Amino acid sequence: MGRDLRSDHGRNSAHAPLHDRRGGFVAGAFNAENQAGAGHILSVLCSAGLQTGCSAGLLTRARLRINAKSRSLIATSPAPPLGVTIETSAMGSTLQFEAALRIVETLRARKYEAYLAGGCVRDLLLGREPADYDVATSATPDVVLDLFPRTFAVGAHFGVVLVAPETEDAGFTTEVATFRSDLAYSDGRHPDAVRYTTSAQEDVQRRDFTINGLLLDPLRPLRGGSLLDECVRDPKLLRSVVIDCVGGLADLDAGVVRAIGRPEQRFEEDHLRMLRGVRFAARFDFELEAETQRAMRSLAPRIHAVSQERVRDELTKMLTEGHARRAFELLDETGLLAEVLPPIARMKGVEQPPQFHPEGDVWIHTLMLLEQLPPGCSMTLAWGALLHDVGKPPTFRRAPDRIRFDGHVEIGVAMAAEICRSFRFSNEETRQVLALIENHMRFMDAQRMKASTLKRFFRLDRFEEHLALHRMDCLAASGNLEHWEFVRDRWQAMPEEAVRPQPLITGRELIAAGYTPGARFREMLRAAEDAQLEGTVTTAEEALQLVREQFPS
């Protein structure tokens, strides 16, 4: 018999992030796949004192970002684009597997069914290292909370509990989800009610795609060795311990992303699944199954019911997982692109001057640029690449000499600012994305810049991202890297103290020289700094003399 979780609400009303044997569930952040908002989980775990080893993002996933590299390393790195490094989480996959294995062993010892489930099974079958390991079980949340000493009830209303290792500095948790069947989804994200079940087969029927609906029995012996060791030696052995109730193995073999059951029903339950399906197809270089793709096209407008933050996070993953071009081609084919990013969809068919852009229209150019984004690039570089020419469609005109896009940078910055605002980017993220767009055309003027102007150009935050964007922009067009090479070489050769020297004078010296503080101080100090950067003044006395000549009192 199933059990309606909503009817068992009496002990579940208090917010108690770290389980203290008294219960207390927090459920609102979970969706149809038991996925909590990363920030929500992080805040809960940090408030409970768990050392997560990261400041944002999913707790057990690799963190991907751009770090400043040494100038010499950047100069010699042909690809990925300059400044791209990958920082992985502190805890390795093996430790996470062992933690999940202990959870399964504990549950099995109490006569409950328990399996590895979802993405970790898919990734193992594909020969990839899972980012994390999830457990599905017939044990209810009350049982899980009582069996393990360190638990987080962030989704127990939906049958989900996070179990932390007893070692406080482990840095990860394991998601343990009770077998369940979901009832209606009124909001396109959460089930109105869930019902526990003891049937693993019934549980997988509610999941999104067949490749994610596989279960794995990690306790079934494999030639006397551990699961991970034996699967490294012979990945085909893994199939002997997989439970497939939905045809996921066949779809993995065929390279197909197929919704479980009726695609329309799966997407009505959680509209975000449409974007997830696109992302999985791009990431694994799979095809969307025909009925699944038709359902996406039919239901694409429903994506507007999904919060902008969730849409943003899916799009960011598409952009930073190394298959951005394929992802955006699929977004276009499914009709989702026009719904989530209309300004990008409007790039299609916008011609460019062939003498500068032999590759084709703005859409093709953008796709070619996205194709160069490597796995692990920063989200700001990725979004800067996507939006760098977003101002071209509204500024297109045929001049007597050629096609022109007058003011497309300024218009693009304004459009990108609105996109960042609507997707709830942080202020820091927005500033960097807009800076990349605002400055992406300046490279062509670099060889004519005064020394002071060039040095101020180098002062842009995360300048390595500006270099990376310009290089990709060139390679997606004429292929001429002359301006990029000039800037790279000068930036590499110029020491930091030459780019940001200590000021020769400040407002204090101007006051001592008899000037009255006011708005002109900024102009005076700017003039002195320009001369210092140009090398025409080298001492405080020379700087003051220049100010006296240009700004007589």
ZIQUI-V163463 format. One record per helix or strand of 3 or more residues. SS is the DSSP state (A for helix, B for strand). FROM is the first residue (numbers start at 1). TO is the last residue. If there is no record, write none. Layout:
SS/FROM/TO
SS/FROM/TO
This chain:
A/5/7
A/38/47
B/63/66
A/71/76
B/84/87
A/93/109
B/114/117
A/119/125
B/134/137
A/141/147
B/151/155
A/156/158
B/160/164
B/173/178
B/180/182
B/194/196
A/200/204
A/210/212
A/227/233
A/235/241
A/248/254
A/263/269
A/273/284
A/290/305
A/308/320
A/324/333
A/336/340
A/342/345
A/362/370
A/379/387
A/392/395
B/396/398
B/403/405
A/408/422
A/427/439
A/442/448
A/451/458
A/463/475
A/482/493
A/496/499
A/507/512
A/520/534
A/540/550
